């Protein structure tokens, strides 16, 4: 059962810089997560929210490393959004594990929040439930995690 996240008593993040990394696969649902996350980040004081579209979820860890090492912008947190649907091969497991492990390693390496809001799902219906524009949207959960960690 999915429970709505409490957003009433969040700390302020005035001046924070956030980078949202999005997979282009299943873009409608990924965009819904960003649309749910962005207003909450703004409301809590984020000064800058940049968004980058990537070829897929597997590219997220490399993008974070590149941004950390090459960008003139210093981000306080990364929010990683994507959808990985299970097919009939082991590709789903490989992508899900590599993506998650890479994000965890980079959070530790750069000592900053890397919020994993990549949805590994068995059906598109599972994804739709988690990305509807309502209070159960996973984008809200990701924004709350970033805010609390900053």
C-alpha positions as a Markdown table, in Angstrom:
| # | Residue | x | y | z |
|---|---|---|---|---|
| 1 | Unk | 0.0 | 0.0 | 0.0 |
| 2 | Unk | 1.3 | 3.4 | -1.0 |
| 3 | Unk | 1.0 | 6.2 | 1.6 |
| 4 | Unk | 1.1 | 9.9 | 1.0 |
| 5 | Unk | 4.2 | 11.6 | 2.3 |
| 6 | Unk | 3.7 | 14.4 | 4.9 |
| 7 | Unk | 4.9 | 17.7 | 3.4 |
| 8 | Unk | 3.7 | 20.0 | 6.1 |
| 9 | Unk | 6.8 | 20.2 | 8.4 |
| 10 | Unk | 9.7 | 20.2 | 6.0 |
| 11 | Unk | 12.8 | 22.3 | 6.6 |
| 12 | Unk | 13.6 | 25.3 | 4.4 |
| 13 | Unk | 16.3 | 24.8 | 1.7 |
| 14 | Unk | 16.7 | 28.5 | 0.9 |
| 15 | Unk | 19.3 | 29.0 | -1.9 |
| 16 | Unk | 19.6 | 25.3 | -2.7 |
| 17 | Unk | 20.6 | 24.1 | -6.2 |
| 18 | Unk | 18.9 | 20.9 | -7.3 |
| 19 | Unk | 19.6 | 18.9 | -10.5 |
| 20 | Unk | 16.8 | 16.7 | -11.8 |
| 21 | Unk | 18.1 | 13.9 | -14.1 |
| 22 | Unk | 15.4 | 12.3 | -16.2 |
| 23 | Unk | 15.4 | 9.2 | -18.4 |
| 24 | Unk | 13.7 | 9.8 | -21.7 |
| 25 | Unk | 12.1 | 6.3 | -21.6 |
| 26 | Unk | 8.4 | 6.6 | -20.6 |
| 27 | Unk | 8.8 | 10.3 | -20.7 |
| 28 | Unk | 5.1 | 11.1 | -19.9 |
| 29 | Unk | 5.4 | 9.4 | -16.5 |
| 30 | Unk | 8.9 | 10.8 | -15.8 |
| 31 | Unk | 7.6 | 14.3 | -16.6 |
| 32 | Unk | 4.7 | 13.8 | -14.2 |
| 33 | Unk | 7.2 | 13.0 | -11.4 |
| 34 | Unk | 9.1 | 16.2 | -12.2 |
| 35 | Unk | 5.9 | 18.2 | -12.3 |
| 36 | Unk | 5.0 | 16.9 | -8.8 |
| 37 | Unk | 8.5 | 17.5 | -7.4 |
| 38 | Unk | 9.3 | 21.0 | -8.7 |
| 39 | Unk | 6.6 | 23.0 | -6.9 |
| 40 | Unk | 7.5 | 21.5 | -3.6 |
| 41 | Unk | 11.2 | 22.3 | -4.1 |
| 42 | Unk | 10.4 | 25.8 | -5.0 |
| 43 | Unk | 8.0 | 26.3 | -2.1 |
| 44 | Unk | 10.7 | 25.2 | 0.3 |
| 45 | Unk | 13.2 | 27.7 | -1.1 |
| 46 | Unk | 15.2 | 26.0 | -3.8 |
| 47 | Unk | 16.9 | 28.8 | -5.7 |
| 48 | Unk | 17.9 | 26.9 | -8.8 |
| 49 | Unk | 16.3 | 23.7 | -10.3 |
| 50 | Unk | 17.9 | 22.4 | -13.4 |
| 51 | Unk | 16.6 | 19.5 | -15.4 |
| 52 | Unk | 18.5 | 17.2 | -17.8 |
| 53 | Unk | 17.1 | 14.5 | -20.1 |
| 54 | Unk | 19.2 | 11.4 | -20.5 |
| 55 | Unk | 19.0 | 8.5 | -22.9 |
| 56 | Unk | 18.0 | 6.1 | -20.2 |
| 57 | Unk | 18.4 | 5.2 | -16.5 |
| 58 | Unk | 21.7 | 3.5 | -16.9 |
| 59 | Unk | 23.2 | 6.8 | -17.9 |
| 60 | Unk | 22.2 | 8.6 | -14.7 |
| 61 | Unk | 25.3 | 7.7 | -12.6 |
| 62 | Unk | 27.7 | 8.8 | -15.4 |
| 63 | Unk | 25.8 | 12.1 | -15.8 |
| 64 | Unk | 26.1 | 12.8 | -12.1 |
| 65 | Unk | 29.8 | 12.2 | -12.2 |
| 66 | Unk | 30.3 | 14.3 | -15.2 |
| 67 | Unk | 28.3 | 17.2 | -13.7 |
| 68 | Unk | 30.2 | 17.0 | -10.4 |
| 69 | Unk | 33.5 | 17.0 | -12.2 |
| 70 | Unk | 32.8 | 19.4 | -15.1 |
| 71 | Unk | 30.0 | 21.8 | -14.3 |
| 72 | Unk | 30.4 | 25.3 | -13.0 |
| 73 | Unk | 27.3 | 24.8 | -10.9 |
| 74 | Unk | 27.5 | 23.1 | -7.5 |
| 75 | Unk | 24.4 | 21.2 | -6.7 |
| 76 | Unk | 23.2 | 20.4 | -3.2 |
| 77 | Unk | 21.2 | 17.3 | -4.4 |
| 78 | Unk | 20.4 | 15.2 | -7.4 |
| 79 | Unk | 16.9 | 13.8 | -8.0 |
| 80 | Unk | 17.0 | 10.9 | -10.4 |
| 81 | Unk | 13.7 | 10.1 | -12.2 |
| 82 | Unk | 13.0 | 7.2 | -14.5 |
| 83 | Unk | 11.0 | 4.1 | -15.3 |
| 84 | Unk | 12.3 | 0.6 | -15.9 |
| 85 | Unk | 9.7 | -1.9 | -17.1 |
| 86 | Unk | 10.3 | -5.6 | -16.8 |
| 87 | Unk | 10.3 | -7.4 | -20.1 |
| 88 | Unk | 11.1 | -11.1 | -20.9 |
| 89 | Unk | 14.8 | -10.9 | -20.4 |
| 90 | Unk | 17.2 | -10.1 | -17.5 |
| 91 | Unk | 17.8 | -6.6 | -18.9 |
| 92 | Unk | 15.5 | -5.2 | -16.3 |
| 93 | Unk | 17.5 | -6.6 | -13.4 |
| 94 | Unk | 20.8 | -5.5 | -14.9 |
| 95 | Unk | 19.7 | -1.9 | -15.5 |
| 96 | Unk | 17.9 | -1.6 | -12.2 |
| 97 | Unk | 20.9 | -2.9 | -10.2 |
| 98 | Unk | 23.6 | -1.0 | -12.1 |
| 99 | Unk | 21.6 | 2.3 | -11.9 |
| 100 | Unk | 20.9 | 2.0 | -8.2 |
| 101 | Unk | 24.4 | 0.9 | -7.3 |
| 102 | Unk | 25.9 | 3.7 | -9.3 |
| 103 | Unk | 23.7 | 6.3 | -7.6 |
| 104 | Unk | 24.6 | 5.0 | -4.2 |
| 105 | Unk | 28.3 | 5.0 | -4.9 |
| 106 | Unk | 28.2 | 8.6 | -6.1 |
| 107 | Unk | 26.2 | 9.8 | -3.1 |
| 108 | Unk | 28.9 | 8.5 | -0.9 |
| 109 | Unk | 31.8 | 9.7 | -3.2 |
| 110 | Unk | 30.4 | 13.3 | -3.4 |
| 111 | Unk | 28.8 | 13.3 | 0.1 |
| 112 | Unk | 25.5 | 14.7 | -1.2 |
| 113 | Unk | 22.0 | 13.4 | -1.7 |
| 114 | Unk | 21.4 | 11.4 | -4.8 |
| 115 | Unk | 17.7 | 10.5 | -4.6 |
| 116 | Unk | 16.7 | 7.4 | -6.5 |
| 117 | Unk | 13.2 | 7.9 | -7.8 |
| 118 | Unk | 13.7 | 5.4 | -10.7 |
| 119 | Unk | 10.6 | 3.2 | -10.7 |
| 120 | Unk | 11.3 | -0.5 | -11.5 |
| 121 | Unk | 7.9 | -1.9 | -12.4 |
| 122 | Unk | 6.4 | -5.1 | -13.6 |
| 123 | Unk | 3.6 | -3.3 | -15.6 |
| 124 | Unk | 2.8 | 0.1 | -17.0 |
| 125 | Unk | -0.3 | 0.2 | -14.8 |
| 126 | Unk | 2.1 | 0.1 | -11.7 |
| 127 | Unk | 3.9 | 3.1 | -13.2 |
| 128 | Unk | 0.7 | 5.0 | -13.8 |
| 129 | Unk | -0.4 | 4.6 | -10.2 |
| 130 | Unk | 2.9 | 6.0 | -8.9 |
| 131 | Unk | 3.0 | 8.9 | -11.3 |
| 132 | Unk | -0.5 | 10.2 | -11.3 |
| 133 | Unk | -0.8 | 13.9 | -10.5 |
| 134 | Unk | -1.9 | 13.4 | -7.0 |
| 135 | Unk | -0.5 | 13.3 | -3.5 |
| 136 | Unk | 0.9 | 9.8 | -4.0 |
| 137 | Unk | 3.2 | 10.8 | -6.9 |
| 138 | Unk | 6.7 | 9.5 | -6.5 |
| 139 | Unk | 8.1 | 12.9 | -7.5 |
| 140 | Unk | 6.8 | 14.3 | -4.2 |
| 141 | Unk | 8.5 | 11.6 | -2.3 |
| 142 | Unk | 11.8 | 12.3 | -4.1 |
| 143 | Unk | 11.5 | 16.0 | -3.4 |
| 144 | Unk | 10.8 | 15.4 | 0.3 |
| 145 | Unk | 13.8 | 13.1 | 0.5 |
| 146 | Unk | 16.1 | 15.7 | -1.2 |
| 147 | Unk | 14.7 | 18.5 | 1.1 |
| 148 | Unk | 15.2 | 16.5 | 4.3 |
| 149 | Unk | 18.7 | 15.4 | 3.3 |
| 150 | Unk | 19.9 | 18.9 | 2.3 |
